[in-house]
Amino acid sequence: MQVSRLHTVALAALLALAPVAHGKPVPCPGGLFTLDAGPAADLVSGGGTASLQLTSNGADLGVCGPTAAHLRARKTGTRAAANWRGCGALKKLRLRGVFDPLCVTVTGTLAAKHVAKTPFVARAAADGPFTDFVSNAIVLPTNAPMAHDLAFDLDGDGAVDNAFGNFLTVLGAQNLSVQSFMDGAVQTGSIVLVHRLQANDLATDPTVSWQVWLGQIGGTPKFDGTDLVTPLPGGPTDAAVFGAITTGQFATTVPGPVSIQLVLASGPIRLDLHDARISATVSSAGCGEGRLGGALLATDVQSVFLPALAADFQTVVERDCPSATCMPGSEGAALETLFDADHDGTITASELATNTLIATVLVPDLDLQDGAGHPGHDGVADALSLGIGFTCVPVVFNNP
């Protein structure tokens, strides 16, 4: 059995779901879970996403089919056990696990004949209908307090992180109207950021997925709930974070990959975020006080973002500086003064990379990868934090 990989838990919001023991421990009720990607999921899914239906009535895991299951309450947590005579090429598959105190995560091992114990983590799966929204405003930090207020603590050190936000505030201080560019792109439909929530209840739901899609729209958006949006070709289809809604407030508990687009001068620039988080108030009418944050890999900043930004800046220079003469006070004049180091009328990625202003603020502040480029830590900052704001309104999202 395979289901969507969209799964999440929100620990604080799930206290009401955990069984309360008055004397004798009460077993967890179980439910539908999704295995984290990894060797255990690969064993029972053939390399895809693996789901686990686990209750006292039985278990159904990946492609293995149903079997009997046992859930036993212990003072240390509910213990789970299930056995399959076969599962694909596996023989005598055994699942042993224990629920967390809130009954929303199962941690354990899978083992089979000639297969050693393989650890797994399975998390409560999101379900329910989808509710679609589109951003009617994307807010960029224009000063240090805004950069702070829109940020998340991405590395768990107790301080919020927004290195890219600080970069945007510096651009704004140089007579570059980055928020005006962004506003124009959103209001004309040049940038369409779709928010797709899967939840049973937008007021309170402990297992919610929040997908983010890059979209496209024909014509100028009205933001009245009737706009028809379709996915942007080439955009990601699995960008999501997972969390919970508590009294109308969504909070991320499991970060994920999210892609966004920003306009800093002329055209959209795509940014692929790692370990993204979202926080927002949400209802059927839309979302407010939204924050979206994540990390940009330093390698992507150098190889993707700066070349795109240079081309973007150059478009503005060519608009405002015809015949190598810039209109006084124009954005093109400011860009040429700041970033055209050799004064040849062309702003290049290498000029941006070596620009003192950019080199001072566009500095990696997070350690997300080990020395081999895999997720982990090696003591070397290899990513830049980012935090922006948004609001959203209902939309018709046609996802073929």
C-alpha positions in Angstrom: 0.0 0.0 0.0 1.5 3.3 -1.1 0.2 6.8 -0.2 1.3 10.4 -0.5 4.6 11.2 1.2 2.9 14.2 2.8 3.1 13.6 6.6 3.6 15.5 9.7 3.1 15.9 13.4 2.8 18.8 15.7 3.9 17.7 19.1 2.5 20.5 21.2 -0.9 20.4 19.4 -1.3 16.7 19.9 -1.4 16.4 23.7 -5.2 15.9 23.5 -4.7 12.9 21.3 -2.3 11.0 23.5 -4.0 8.4 25.8 -4.2 9.5 29.4 -3.3 6.8 31.8 -5.1 6.6 35.1 -3.3 3.7 36.8 -3.0 1.1 34.1 -1.3 2.4 30.9 -3.6 2.8 27.9 -2.2 1.8 24.4 -2.0 4.3 21.6 -4.9 3.9 19.1 -2.5 3.8 16.1 -3.5 5.0 12.7 -2.0 5.8 9.3 1.8 6.7 9.2 4.4 7.4 6.6 7.9 6.1 6.8 10.7 8.6 6.5 12.7 8.1 3.3 15.6 5.7 3.7 16.7 2.1 3.7 13.7 0.9 5.7 11.2 2.5 3.3 13.1 1.2 0.3 12.8 -2.4 1.7 9.0 -2.4 1.6 8.2 0.0 -1.3 10.7 -0.9 -4.0 12.2 2.6 -3.7 9.1 4.7 -3.3 7.1 6.1 -0.4 6.0 3.6 2.2 2.9 3.9 4.3 2.1 2.0 7.5 -1.4 1.4 8.7 -0.9 0.2 12.3 -3.7 -0.4 14.9 -4.7 -3.2 17.3 -6.8 -4.6 14.4 -3.8 -5.2 12.2 -0.9 -3.8 10.2 -0.5 -3.0 6.5 3.0 -1.9 5.4 4.1 -0.7 2.0 3.6 -3.5 -0.6 3.5 -6.2 2.1 -0.3 -6.4 2.5 -2.3 -6.8 5.8 -1.3 -8.9 8.7 -2.1 -9.2 12.5 -0.6 -6.6 14.8 -0.2 -6.3 18.6 -0.1 -3.0 20.5 0.8 -3.3 24.1 0.9 -0.4 26.6 4.0 -0.1 28.7 5.1 2.6 31.1 7.8 3.5 28.6 5.3 3.7 25.7 3.1 1.6 23.5 5.0 -1.3 21.9 4.1 -2.5 18.4 4.8 -5.8 16.8 3.8 -7.3 13.4 5.0 -10.2 11.3 4.7 -11.0 7.6 5.4 -14.4 6.1 6.6 -12.6 3.0 6.7 -9.1 1.5 7.9 -9.1 -2.1 11.3 -10.8 -2.1 11.5 -10.6 1.7 10.8 -13.6 3.8 9.7 -13.5 7.5 9.5 -9.7 7.8 9.3 -8.5 11.3 8.3 -5.0 12.6 9.1 -3.9 16.1 8.5 -0.4 17.2 7.4 2.0 20.0 5.1 5.0 19.9 6.2 8.4 21.2 4.3 9.7 24.2 1.9 11.6 21.9 1.2 8.5 19.7 2.1 10.3 16.5 5.5 8.8 15.8 6.6 5.2 15.7 10.3 4.4 16.0 11.6 0.9 15.5 13.3 -1.6 13.2 12.4 -3.9 10.2 14.1 -7.2 9.8 13.7 -10.2 7.5 15.5 -13.4 6.6 19.0 -12.5 5.5 18.2 -8.8 6.2 19.7 -7.2 9.3 17.6 -4.9 11.5 16.9 -1.7 9.7 15.9 1.3 11.7 12.8 3.3 10.6 10.8 6.3 11.8 7.1 6.6 10.8 5.1 9.7 11.3 1.3 10.4 11.4 0.1 11.1 7.9 -1.8 14.2 6.9 -5.2 13.6 5.3 -8.3 15.5 4.5 -9.3 17.8 1.6 -7.1 20.3 -0.1 -7.7 24.0 0.3 -6.0 26.3 -2.2 -4.7 29.8 -1.8 -2.5 32.2 -3.7 -0.3 35.0 -2.3 -1.8 38.4 -2.9 1.3 40.0 -1.2 4.9 38.9 -0.7 6.7 41.1 1.8 10.5 41.6 1.6 12.5 43.0 4.6 13.4 46.6 4.0 15.1 47.3 7.3 16.9 45.3 10.0 13.8 45.0 12.4 11.8 43.6 9.5 14.5 41.1 8.7 14.5 40.0 12.3 10.7 39.8 12.6 10.3 37.7 9.4 13.1 35.2 10.3 13.2 31.7 11.8 15.7 30.1 14.0 16.9 27.7 11.3 19.9 26.1 13.1 18.5 25.8 16.6 21.0 28.1 18.3 18.3 30.3 19.9 18.7 33.3 17.5 16.7 33.9 14.3 18.5 33.8 11.0 18.0 36.0 7.9 21.2 36.7 6.1 19.4 37.0 2.7 17.0 39.4 4.4 19.8 41.6 5.5 21.1 41.6 1.9 17.7 42.8 0.7 17.7 45.6 3.3 21.1 46.7 1.9 19.7 46.8 -1.6 16.8 48.9 -0.4 19.1 51.3 1.2 20.8 51.9 -2.1 17.8 53.5 -3.8 16.6 50.1 -5.2 12.8 49.7 -4.7 12.9 45.9 -4.3 9.5 45.9 -2.5 7.9 47.9 -5.3 9.3 45.5 -7.9 7.9 42.6 -5.9 4.5 44.2 -5.5 4.3 44.8 -9.2 5.2 41.2 -10.0 2.5 39.8 -7.7 -0.3 42.2 -8.7 0.3 41.6 -12.5 0.6 37.8 -12.1 4.3 37.7 -13.1 4.9 35.8 -9.8 2.2 33.4 -8.6 2.9 31.6 -5.4 0.3 28.9 -4.6 -0.3 27.5 -1.1 -2.1 24.1 -1.0 -3.1 23.0 2.5 -4.3 19.4 3.2 -6.2 19.4 6.5 -9.5 18.2 7.9 -10.1 21.4 9.8 -8.6 24.8 9.2 -9.3 25.8 12.8 -7.5 23.0 14.6 -5.8 20.0 13.0 -2.7 18.2 14.3 -1.6 16.7 11.0 -1.4 19.2 8.2 0.7 19.5 5.0 1.4 22.9 3.4 2.5 22.6 -0.2 4.0 25.5 -2.1 3.7 25.6 -5.8 5.0 28.0 -8.4 2.0 28.9 -10.6 0.9 30.8 -13.6 -2.3 32.7 -14.4 -3.8 34.0 -17.6 -4.2 37.8 -17.3 -4.2 40.0 -14.3 -5.2 38.3 -11.0 -8.3 39.6 -9.2 -7.5 37.9 -5.9 -11.3 37.5 -5.3 -11.3 33.7 -5.2 -12.2 33.2 -8.9 -8.6 33.3 -10.3 -7.7 30.1 -12.2 -4.1 29.1 -11.6 -2.1 26.2 -13.1 1.3 24.9 -12.1 4.3 26.7 -13.7 6.0 24.3 -16.1 9.3 23.1 -14.6 8.3 24.0 -11.1 8.7 21.6 -8.2 5.8 19.2 -7.5 6.8 18.0 -4.1 7.6 21.2 -2.2 5.9 21.0 1.2 6.4 21.4 4.9 4.3 19.7 7.6 2.9 20.9 10.8 -0.3 21.6 12.7 -3.0 24.2 13.0 -3.9 25.3 16.5 -6.8 27.7 16.9 -6.2 29.0 13.4 -2.4 29.3 13.6 -0.2 27.0 11.4 3.2 26.1 12.7 5.8 23.9 11.0 7.0 20.8 12.8 8.8 19.0 9.9 10.6 21.3 7.5 10.9 20.5 3.9 12.0 21.8 0.5 10.2 24.9 -0.9 10.9 26.9 -4.1 9.9 30.5 -4.4 10.3 33.3 -6.9 11.4 36.9 -6.1 11.7 40.0 -8.3 14.5 42.3 -7.2 14.8 44.4 -10.3 13.0 43.2 -13.5 12.2 39.5 -13.9 11.4 36.6 -11.5 14.4 34.7 -10.0 13.8 31.2 -8.6 15.2 30.4 -5.2 15.2 26.7 -4.0 15.1 26.6 -0.2 16.2 23.8 2.0 14.8 23.1 5.5 12.0 25.5 4.9 9.5 26.6 7.5 6.1 28.4 7.3 4.1 30.2 10.0 0.7 31.9 9.3 -2.8 32.4 10.5 -5.2 30.5 8.3 -8.9 30.2 7.7 -11.2 29.6 4.7 -10.8 33.3 3.9 -7.1 33.1 3.4 -3.9 33.4 5.4 -2.3 36.3 7.2 0.8 37.2 9.1 2.6 34.7 7.0 6.3 34.0 7.3 8.3 31.7 5.0 11.9 30.9 5.7 14.6 28.5 4.7 18.2 28.1 3.5 19.9 28.8 0.2 22.9 26.7 -0.5 26.0 28.9 -0.9 26.8 26.9 -4.1 23.4 27.8 -5.5 23.9 31.5 -4.6 27.2 31.6 -6.6 26.1 29.4 -9.6 22.4 30.3 -10.0 21.3 33.4 -8.0 24.2 35.8 -8.8 24.1 35.1 -12.6 20.3 35.6 -12.6 20.6 38.7 -10.5 23.3 40.1 -12.8 21.1 39.6 -15.9 18.2 41.2 -14.0 20.3 44.2 -13.0 21.6 44.5 -16.6 18.0 44.7 -17.9 17.4 47.7 -15.7 20.7 49.4 -16.7 19.8 49.0 -20.4 16.4 50.5 -19.7 17.7 53.5 -17.7 21.0 54.1 -19.4 20.5 54.3 -23.2 23.6 55.2 -25.2 25.7 54.7 -22.0 24.1 57.8 -20.4 22.0 57.1 -17.3 18.9 59.1 -16.4 19.9 60.9 -13.2 18.4 59.4 -10.0 17.3 56.2 -11.9 17.6 52.7 -10.6 19.9 51.9 -13.6 22.2 54.7 -12.6 22.4 53.4 -9.0 23.0 49.8 -10.2 25.8 50.9 -12.6 27.5 53.0 -9.9 27.3 50.1 -7.3 28.1 47.1 -9.4 29.7 47.9 -12.8 33.2 47.7 -11.5 34.9 48.2 -14.9 32.4 50.8 -16.1 31.8 49.1 -19.4 28.0 49.3 -19.1 27.6 45.6 -18.3 27.0 44.1 -14.9 28.3 40.5 -14.7 28.0 37.7 -12.1 31.7 38.0 -11.4 31.4 41.7 -10.6 28.6 40.9 -8.2 30.5 38.1 -6.5 33.5 40.3 -5.9 31.5 43.4 -5.0 32.4 44.6 -1.5 28.8 45.5 -0.6 27.5 42.0 -1.6 30.5 40.2 -0.2 29.9 41.8 3.2 26.2 40.8 3.6 25.6 37.8 1.3 27.6 35.5 3.6 26.7 31.9 4.5 25.5 31.7 8.1 24.2 28.1 8.3 26.0 24.7 8.3 23.7 22.2 6.6 26.1 19.9 4.8 29.0 17.7 5.7 32.3 17.8 3.8 31.0 15.5 1.1 28.0 17.7 0.3 25.5 15.5 2.1 23.0 16.7 4.7 24.9 17.0 8.0 27.4 19.3 9.6 31.2 19.8 9.4 31.6 23.2 11.2 31.7 25.1 7.9 28.9 27.5 7.0 27.5 26.5 3.6 24.1 28.1 3.3 22.4 31.4 3.7 19.2 31.9 5.7 16.2 33.6 4.3 12.9 34.9 5.7 10.1 36.8 4.0 6.5 37.5 4.7 3.2 36.8 2.8 -0.5 36.9 2.8 -2.9 34.7 0.7 -6.4 34.5 -0.5 -8.5 31.7 -2.0 -7.8 30.6 -5.6 -8.9 27.9 -8.0 -5.9 25.7 -8.6 -6.1 23.4 -11.5 -3.5 20.7 -10.9 -3.7 18.3 -13.9 
